[in-house]
């Protein structure tokens, strides 16, 4: 006859944990057993959360917003104080205020920092502090005007190079304007190549248009400073290509959407009017000369 010295035991039948030295786990619950054996929570993860093959992690769950990530410091990511929705930081303390998707990049030191490839900003760009104005602005640059310049462009290499400080293209990719510089001056250019034009004709009726213009003196509402120029809606009736926008237009919030004037568009009309005036003057001088010669003067 045999005697079963160690009857079948389960965690449920144990009144107290069976020590590891006696073949147990040191626990009476699964969670406590994993802790006692040093397994951690990874021991019970299913395939939908993590899969490890040959020591390589092929899938990992996303870090929750409530977690903090701090590490790699001088050599990579370093984030702290990451309250508020999705936050991605490159060596940044960020501050807890704010929400939604927030991205921080903080570069210190004198060595250059580079972005490789094409960098796209798919939202309003705000450099500095503050908020947008409730209108559909695109990229906005904030700067302290009292102490600093806003956007500074400096050429690398020769000032006589053929590149532009700013190049503007249309939707088809054709250049339509630029800002170029030399060592001593800046030029603001609009496309004017004859190869971009057709149906070319000399301006007619320039003198009557210029005579219909009303140059005015005024003061600006913003700071009461004096100014001279034209009223855009009046100028638009005579030289519409010099004016952008419509009279009395407003933004969605009801604020003024001002008309704007490109005074350079007046130059062709002023030139044509001057030429017409000179032609009239030349004709008048010719008649006077003829009369004087007829009278022997």
Buried (B, 14 or more C-beta within 10 A) or exposed (E): EEEEEEEEEEBEEEEEBBEEEEEBBBBBEEEBBBBBEEEEEEEEEEEEEEEEEEEEEEEEEEEEEEEEBEEEEEEEBBBBBBBBEEBBBBBBEBEEEEEEEBEBEEEEEEEEEEEEEEEEEEEEEBEEEEEEEEEEEEEBEBEEEEEEEEEEEEEEEEEEEEEBEEEEEEEEEEBEBBBBBEEEEEEEBEBEEEEEEEEEEEEEEBBEBBEEBEEEEEEEEEEEEEEEEBBBEBBBEBBEEBBEBEEEEEEEEEEEBEBEBEEEBBEBBBEBBEBBEEEEEEEEEEEEEEEEEEEEE
